[in-house]
Amino acid sequence: MTTTNQEKSQIIGTYRTHDKDTGSAEVQIALLTHRIKQLTEHFKMHKKDHHSRRGLLTLVGKRRGLLRYLKGCNPQAHADLLKKLDLRK
């Protein structure tokens, strides 16, 4: 259920802005999105896991804040990231 180092490295490699980038807003949003999708799948099987659901809501809130920050700093990168991650239709 956790993200392996290989998956994390692959996500960082896909969404980084330069060679040594591991913590930019784009990378953080991509990692949070991956974790949110994992938890969503978890809840399809474990409907009554309310403790993890609270963690999911925390992750969604963090991602929302980072998306708001990115939109203010770089609207074009925000739009590109939304399209890449397929977050909004």
N, C-alpha and C positions, 0 to 999 in steps of 0.2 A: 504494500500500500504506500510505502514511502518512495520518494524519488531516488533512484540510484545515482551514483556519481556520473555514470556514463550518460544517463538521460539528462542530467543537469548540465553537463559539459556540452551536449548536443544543443540544448536550448540556448545556452549562453552563446555558443558559436553562431547560431542562427540569428539572434536578435541583437548582438553587440554592435556598437557604433564604430569602434576602432579595435585594434589588435589586442590591447591589454584591458579592454572594458569587461568588467564582471559585475558592476553594481549600478549601472545607469538605470534610469526609470524604465526604459524599454525592456531591459533584461529582467528587472524586478517584476514588472507587470506580466511578462511571459511566464516566469516561474510561478507566480501566484495563480495565473490562469491554469497552468498545468495541474497544480495542487487542487484547485477548485473543481476541475473536471474529474480528478481521481475521487474526491470526496462525494461528488454527485453520483458517481457510479456506486460508491459504497452505500449510499442511502437508498438505492434501488433494492438492495438486498436487506439492509438493516434499517427498517423504517422507524424504529423506536430509539435509535441512538441519539438522544437529545444532547448529550455532552459534546459529541463531535459536531453536531449541528451548530452549536454556539461557536465553535472554532471556525466553522465554515463562514458564518456571518462575520466574524472578525476578519477573515481573509478577504471577503468581498468588500468590506469597508476599507481595508488597506489598499486594495487594488483601485477602488473608486477614487480614493485620495490621490494616488499616484497618477491616475488618468487625468484628474482635474489639474494637477501640477503640470503634467506634460502638455496639456491643451493650452495652458497659459504661457508656457515657455516656448513651445514649438508646435503650433497647430498642424503643420504639415506632417510632422513625425507622428502626431496623435492620430491623424486620419489614416496614415499608412499602417500604423500598428493595429488599429481597429480592423482594418481590412485583412491584414495578415492573420490575426488571431480569430477572425470571424466572430467578433463580439456583438456587433450591431448590424442589423439588416439594412 
